[in-house]
């Protein structure tokens, strides 16, 4: 299984550029837990670039445990389940959080 860091660094591969038309944002990712780390995403002109560290002027900030992040980006858990359980926290407009969830090609893992 991929680490949270590997998943973050692989986000440009999972990025769905067609769904991101007109979506130009800087997004801060703050992961806690066993694989804690901070990165920021630059989404511009239908491209996604990952940068290490903190960005002070991000329009949207996502905070969550690294295990929950890994489960989200491997399709093991639906993002709305994480939001409802307060395991995924967005700081910024709710519409930004909804748009964030829509721009990734996340695999769907069948539920047993």
N, C-alpha and C positions, 0 to 999 in steps of 0.2 A: 504494500500500500504506500502511496506517495505521502511524503511529509507535507505539513502545512506550507512550509517554505517552497517546496517543489510545486505545489498547487498554485501558490501566489505567482511564482515566476513563470508558470505555464498559463497564466490567465490570457495572455495574448493569443494563444492557440485556441482557447475555448471561447474567445470573443466572437460574437456574431456581428460583423460589420454592417450587414444589411439592416439589422434591427436598431443600429446605433446612428442611423442617418440623422444628422442635426443635433445629436447628443454630444456636446463638447463640454466635458467636466473634468475637474481634478477631484479625486476621491481618496480620502485617507482610510487606510486599513490598520486597525489596532487589534492584534491578536494577543490573548492572554493564555495562561495555562502552560502546559508542558513544552509547547513550541511557540512561545511568545515572540512577537516581533512587530515591527512597524514598517509599512510600505505605503507608497501612494501611487495611484493609477492616474495616468494622463490619458484621457480619451478625447481624441481630437481628429477631425477629418476621417472618421470611421476607422481609426487605428487605436490600439491600446498599447501603452508602454508602462512597464512597472519600474518604479524607482524605490530604492531602500530609504528608510528614514521617515521623518515627519514633515508634513507640509502645513504651514500655519493657515493658509487661506483656502482650504478645501471647501467646496460647496456642500459636500456630503461626507460624513464620517461614519464608518462601520466599525463597531466594536463587538467582539465575540471571542469565546474560547476557541483555541486552535483545533480542538477535536471536533467541535460543532462546525467550524469552518470546513474542515476536511470532509465531514459527513455531508455538508451542503454541496460542496463542489465535486463530490463523487456521486451525487444523486441518492444518497442513502436517507436523506431527510428533506422534506419540502421546506422551502424558505419561510412560508407562512406559519408552519408549525414552530419554527425557531422564533419568529416574531411574536406569536401568541404566547409562547412560554417565556418570553423576555430574554431568550438566549442570544438573539440577534438584535442589536440596538443601533438604530440609525440616528444621527444628529444631523438635522437639516430638514428640508421640506419632505413630507411623506411621499409626494409625487416623485421625488428624486429616488427614494428607496424603491418604489414600485418599478421605475424605469431601470434602475440598477439590476434588479432581478430578471428583467426581460432581455438583457443584452448578452447572455451567456448561453453557450451550447453545453448544458449540463446533462450528463447521461441520466436516464430514468432507470432506476433499479426496481424491478418488480418486488412488491411486498409479499412476504410469505403468508 
